[in-house]
Amino acid sequence: MKVLFFGRFKDITGTGEVEVEGFKNLSDLKAYLFEKYPKLRGETFAIAVNFEIVHSDVELNDNDEIALLPPIAGG
């Protein structure tokens, strides 16, 4: 699956995208990302799975696209 990073998360991770496999749910993927990129732990972000914002743990498939989205402010 593809994990996309936007905004400041590109700076934290040093990349805009990584490929990972074998994660069955979002909780496991987040645990992996927090271990690999510890600075993500203190960040506030939304997560989209296949272009849909999710608010809870969901099952994942190897062909999914996950995006970490920073908070957006408007005015």
C-alpha positions as CSV (number, residue, x, y, z in Angstrom):
1,M,0.0,0.0,0.0
2,K,1.0,3.6,-0.6
3,V,1.3,6.0,2.3
4,L,1.3,9.7,1.3
5,F,2.6,12.6,3.5
6,F,1.5,16.2,3.0
7,G,2.6,19.5,4.4
8,R,5.0,19.4,7.3
9,F,4.8,15.6,7.4
10,K,6.9,15.6,4.2
11,D,9.6,17.4,6.2
12,I,9.3,15.1,9.2
13,T,9.5,11.9,7.2
14,G,11.9,13.2,4.5
15,T,9.6,12.0,1.7
16,G,6.2,12.5,0.2
17,E,5.4,8.8,-0.1
18,V,6.4,5.3,1.1
19,E,5.3,1.8,0.1
20,V,4.5,-0.6,2.8
21,E,2.8,-4.0,2.9
22,G,1.3,-6.5,5.3
23,F,-0.7,-4.2,7.5
24,K,-4.2,-5.5,8.2
25,N,-5.6,-2.4,9.9
26,L,-4.9,1.2,10.4
27,S,-3.9,0.8,14.1
28,D,-1.0,-1.4,13.1
29,L,0.1,0.9,10.3
30,K,0.0,3.9,12.6
31,A,2.1,2.1,15.2
32,Y,4.7,1.3,12.5
33,L,4.7,4.9,11.3
34,F,5.2,6.2,14.8
35,E,8.1,3.8,15.3
36,K,9.7,4.7,12.0
37,Y,9.1,8.5,12.3
38,P,8.9,9.2,16.1
39,K,8.2,13.0,15.5
40,L,4.8,12.0,14.0
41,R,3.6,11.0,17.5
42,G,3.1,14.5,18.7
43,E,1.4,15.7,15.6
44,T,-2.3,16.3,14.9
45,F,-3.5,14.9,11.6
46,A,-6.4,13.4,9.7
47,I,-6.1,10.1,7.9
48,A,-7.7,9.3,4.5
49,V,-8.0,5.8,3.2
50,N,-8.6,5.7,-0.5
51,F,-9.6,9.4,-0.5
52,E,-12.1,9.1,2.4
53,I,-11.3,10.6,5.8
54,V,-11.6,7.9,8.5
55,H,-12.1,8.5,12.2
56,S,-11.6,5.0,13.6
57,D,-9.6,1.8,13.0
58,V,-10.3,0.3,9.6
59,E,-9.2,-2.8,7.8
60,L,-6.6,-2.3,5.1
61,N,-5.7,-4.0,1.8
62,D,-2.3,-4.0,0.0
63,N,-3.7,-1.8,-2.8
64,D,-5.0,0.9,-0.5
65,E,-3.7,4.5,-0.5
66,I,-3.4,6.1,2.9
67,A,-2.8,9.9,3.3
68,L,-1.7,11.7,6.4
69,L,-3.2,15.2,6.2
70,P,-2.1,18.1,8.4
71,P,-4.7,20.4,9.9
72,I,-6.1,23.0,7.5
73,A,-7.0,26.5,8.5
74,G,-9.1,28.8,6.4
75,G,-10.1,32.3,6.5
